[in-house]
């Protein structure tokens, strides 16, 4: 079972006049409908840590995880065998992710996660409960239906198989080593990014995950970055009409690809970097051994990656030059 929440860090109530200082007590962010210890409870602690209580499970993040006004994402997976349980907390404003595990087998029911009172739905602006595991999909990815340039010509991404030769932005072929389709929850900050044609050289509109890295070139890039080519995450470019969040569907299917080395392949005629091994390992993929000791090039983008501030400065500079 999976509980997925997104909320804004609340401000602690100030004491009424003449009542002294406010009590330093935890704030309850979520409580399940089950009576007793079976309910899933999430608290914001006085030091800014986020604590989860569910039966015998008691997990707490580091202090300062959430401050007032910041956006927090919570993904909690209860596993009946204790093998896939996960308490993942993401601060979208700090760009920090904390993943904790208890290793305890927990037979959860939907009632454990459903809100005890409607008031909790005013705390969390995104709340989703599933009877199965909702895996993390924080990888560079492209929605199904997109056309990818190959040596045989453009092909739908869902038709690609390992071994197919994909063309990069310079027309050089690269063998596809791994491709996987994963469903993605598309609510709140997890919503994908819509890239509008003809921007970025697109032949038609394209929907990608927020983590997808787009190739940026041209005189403005050279002037601002001191190099002729850089990468920028799609989420960091979402400031105008060309790039925006797409919340039109609650669930979508995205395809994630890896080559021998990360490269910018052409998707709908726009150069987009594939995932690298570091992206996949960061999600805790159990099929990849942590003792593999990959070299640095396996875990890094193929070009310099702009941070959020630099990416938005680039968007502003492009708008002024247009």
N, C-alpha and C positions, 0 to 999 in steps of 0.2 A: 504494500500500500504506500502511496505517495501523497504527502501534503505539500503544496506549493503556495507560498505567500509572498506578497510584496507590499511594503508599507513605508510610510514616512516616519522617521524618528519623532516621537511626541515630545513636547516641552513639558517639563515637570511643573506641576501646579505650584503657584506661589501661595504662601500662607496668607490668610485673611488678616486684615489690619487688627492688631492687638492679640493675634493668636500665636506669636512667636515664630520660630523658623519652621520651614517645611520639614516633615519627617523624611529621612533618607531611607525609603523603602522601595522594593522592586515594583515595577509597573507591569501588570499582566497584559500582554499583547494578544494572546490567543488562548482559548480553553475549549477543549472538546466537550461533546455532549454527554459522554459516559460519566456515570457517577463514580466517585472514588479515584484511586490512583490510575485507573485505566485511561483517563482522558489525557490527550496531548496538551500540555501547557507550555507556553513560551513566555519568558519574562525578560524585561529590560532591567538589568541590575543597576544599582546606584553608580557603579564605576564604568558604566557603558558597555559591559559585557552582555551577551545574549545567552540565556539559559533555557535548556529543554528538559522537561520532566515528562516521562511516560513509563508508568510502571516502575521497574527497577532501573530504567535508563535515566541517568542524570549527567548531562553534558553541558559544558559552559565554554564560551569563546573567550578570547583575550579581552582585557579591559580596553575601553575606547573603541569597541567594535562599531557602536552606533551613537551618533550625536544628534541632537535635535535638528530637524529639517533635512537630514540625509535619507536617501532611499536605500532600503534594505530588502534583499531577496532571501527567502528561506526555502530550502528543499529538504524535506525530511522523508527518508525511506525506512519503513519498518519491515524487517525481514524475519519470516517465521523460522529460518534456519540460522540466523545470526551471521550470514556470510556477506550479504549485500547491504546491510544497514548503513545509513549515512545521514549525518546532520551537516548540511552545507549552508553556510551563511555568506552572502555576498553584499558588500557595501559598494554600491554602484558609483558613489561619489568619490570614495577613496580608492577605487579600483583594487579592492582587496577581497580575497576569497579565503575562507577558513573551512576546512573539511574535518569533521570529527566522527569517530566510530566508537560504538560501545562493544560490539562483538557479541551482544546478547540476543538470543532468539526471542522474538516478540510476535505473538499472534495478534495482529491489530485488526480492528473492525472499522468500518467507515464511520461509525458513530463516535469512535475515539477522536476522529479528526474534524468532523462536522462541528460548526460553532455552537456552543451552548446557548448563546443569546445573540440576537441580531446586532447588538451593539458592537460585537467584534468585527462585523463587516464594515463598520465605519472606521475601524482602525486600519484594517488591511483593504487597500483598494483593488488588489488582485488576490483571489482565493480559489484554489483548484484542488480537488481531491480525486484520486484515481485508485481503483482497486488493484492496479498493477504498478510496476516500477516505471517511472518516467526518468529516462536516462538524461544525463547532461549532454547538451549539444553545442557547447561553446567552442565550436571549431569553425574555421573558414568553410563555407558551404554555399551551394547554389540550389535554388528551388527546382523541383522536377519540371521538365518541359523545356529547359534552356538548351540552346544549341551550342555545342563545343566544337571547335575547329580541330579536325584530325587529318591525317594524310589521305584519307578517303573522302574528305569533305566534311561539312558540318553534320553532326549527329546529335540526337537527343541525349542528354546526359544519362537518362535511365537506361539507354541501350549500350553504354560503355561497359567494357569488361577489362580486367587486368591483362596487360599485354598490348592493348590498343595504343597506337602512336598518336599523341596529342601535340599540337603545334603551339609554340610559345609566341611571344610578341614579335620575334624576329623570323618566324617561320621555321625554326629548328624543331625537329620531332623529339619527343620524350616518351618513353614507354610508361604507361600507367601501371603502377604497382599495387595500388589498393583503392577501392571505392566502396562506400557503404552508404545506404540510405537510412536516415533516422528521422522519426517524427519529432517535431518541435512545438512546444507550447509558445504561442505567439501573442502573449498578453503583457502589458506593462513594459518594463525594460527588456524583456526577452523577445519583444516583437521584432521581426526582421526589418531589413532596410530595403526600400524600393528605390532603384536607380532608374531614372527616366531617360529615355532616348530623346534626342541624339547626343546627350552629354556622355562623356567618357568614351565616345566613339561607338556607342551602342546602336545596333540596328533596330532594337525594340526594347521595351522596358524589361528590367531584370530585378528579381528579388533575391537577396543574399542574406546570410546571417550577419549580425553586427560585427563579428570578429573577422569577417572577410577583408583581406588586404588588397587595395586597388593600386595599380601602378600610376604614378604621377610624373609627368615629364613636361618639358617646355621651358621657355625663358623665365617665367615667374618662379618655377621651381629652382632653376639655376641661380636666380638672384637671391631668393630667400634662404635656400638650403646649402648653397655652395657646391652642388652636385647636379648632374643632369637627370638623375632618376631617383625617386624615393617611393616608399610605400606609405599608405594611410589606411587606417581601419575605417570601414564603411560607417560605423556608428559615430566616429569623430567628424565625419563630413556632413552629418545630417543637420544642416543649418538653413537650407533654402528649398527652392522648388525642384532642384535636380536630385536631391537626396532627402528622403523622409521616412519616418517610421510607418510601417504598414500593419495596422491592426484590424484589417478587414476580415480575417479568418482566425478562429481560435487555435487551430492546429494546421500545420503544413508539413510536407515532406521535403527534406533537404538532403543533398548528396555531398559527401565529403571525399576528397581525393588526395592521394599522395603519389609522388614520383620518387625516383632515386634521390634527387635533390629538389628542394623547393624551386619552382619556376613560375613565371607569369604566363599562363596559357590563355588563349583567346576564347572567351565565352560571350556569345552574341557580339563578336568582333571587339570586345573590350578586354584588355589584359588584366587578369585577376590571378593572384598568387595562390597556389595550392597549399594545403596544410603540410606542415613538416612534422617530424617525429616528436619534437618537443611539444607541439600542440596536443597530440594524442596522449602522450605520457602525462601531461599536466592534468588530464581528466581521470587519471588513475586507471587506465585501461588494463584489465587483468590479463589480456592476451599478449602484452608486451612486457618482457622481463625487465625489471629495474636494474638488473646486473648486466644488461647488454652493453653498458658503457659507450653510448653513442658519441661520435666526435662532435665538435662544436657546430660544424656546418649542418649536422642533422637536426639540430634543435634551435636554429636561428633563421629568421627571414633571409631571403636571397639578396635584399637591398636594405639600406637604412630605413627604419620604421619611425615615422613621426609620432610624437606624443600628441595628446589631445589639443594642447594649446597651439602647437606648431601646425597641426592639421587645420585648425579653425582659422589661424592666421593666413594659411594658404587659400582657403575658401574665400576669405575677405579680399585678399589680393587679386584673385581671379575675378571676383565680382567688380572690383574697381577698374580692372583692365578691360573688361568686356565693353 
